[in-house]
């Protein structure tokens, strides 16, 4: 058995691509428009997973955009979050904040942070290796909303 992908539905494909690719830094691997089903699938990979994804089509994040849907996607209590390891959690969180993304749970501990996508998908960032030394302004930063 091998993990393949996680699919999330998105309400605005352009906004979602801007968020996941331009702001978060994921890489678009492939895209498939399905006119008969009126939907588009976009497969993304984390930069360090790009080569593996291109070779094996995993691990990936699948964005599904239904062309004519006005459905309000809600997450249930059984859904938790997506998680990605990053080389420097402070640098990555600052990059997100500079792009206008709210850090809902700042990396006060040098180890973990959370933010949300435009479609309210919770995303966890985990520091690669050991936690970084605690530093300001992160140590004093309050959490915002939920995650």
QUIMOMO-V19837 format. One record per residue. N is the residue number from 1. RES is the residue in one letter. PHI is phi as a letter, one per 30 degrees, with the letter a starting at -180 (999 if undefined). Layout:
N,RES,PHI / N,RES,PHI
This chain:
1,X,999 / 2,X,b / 3,X,d / 4,X,c / 5,X,a / 6,X,c / 7,X,c / 8,X,b / 9,X,d / 10,X,b / 11,X,c / 12,X,b / 13,X,d / 14,X,d / 15,X,d / 16,X,d / 17,X,d / 18,X,e / 19,X,d / 20,X,d / 21,X,c / 22,X,d / 23,X,c / 24,X,d / 25,X,j / 26,X,d / 27,X,c / 28,X,d / 29,X,c / 30,X,a / 31,X,b / 32,X,b / 33,X,c / 34,X,b / 35,X,e / 36,X,d / 37,X,c / 38,X,h / 39,X,b / 40,X,b / 41,X,c / 42,X,b / 43,X,c / 44,X,b / 45,X,b / 46,X,d / 47,X,e / 48,X,d / 49,X,c / 50,X,e / 51,X,d / 52,X,d / 53,X,d / 54,X,d / 55,X,d / 56,X,c / 57,X,i / 58,X,a / 59,X,d / 60,X,b / 61,X,c / 62,X,c / 63,X,c / 64,X,c / 65,X,c / 66,X,c / 67,X,e / 68,X,c / 69,X,d / 70,X,c / 71,X,d / 72,X,c / 73,X,d / 74,X,b / 75,X,c / 76,X,c / 77,X,d / 78,X,d / 79,X,d / 80,X,c / 81,X,a / 82,X,c / 83,X,b / 84,X,b / 85,X,d / 86,X,b / 87,X,d / 88,X,b / 89,X,d / 90,X,d / 91,X,d / 92,X,d / 93,X,d / 94,X,d / 95,X,e / 96,X,d / 97,X,d / 98,X,d / 99,X,d / 100,X,i / 101,X,c / 102,X,d / 103,X,c / 104,X,d / 105,X,b / 106,X,d / 107,X,d / 108,X,e / 109,X,c / 110,X,i / 111,X,b / 112,X,b / 113,X,b / 114,X,b / 115,X,b / 116,X,b / 117,X,d / 118,X,e / 119,X,c / 120,X,i / 121,X,d / 122,X,d / 123,X,b / 124,X,c / 125,X,c / 126,X,b / 127,X,d / 128,X,d / 129,X,i / 130,X,d / 131,X,e / 132,X,d / 133,X,e / 134,X,d / 135,X,b / 136,X,d / 137,X,d / 138,X,d / 139,X,d / 140,X,c / 141,X,d / 142,X,d / 143,X,d / 144,X,b / 145,X,i / 146,X,b / 147,X,b
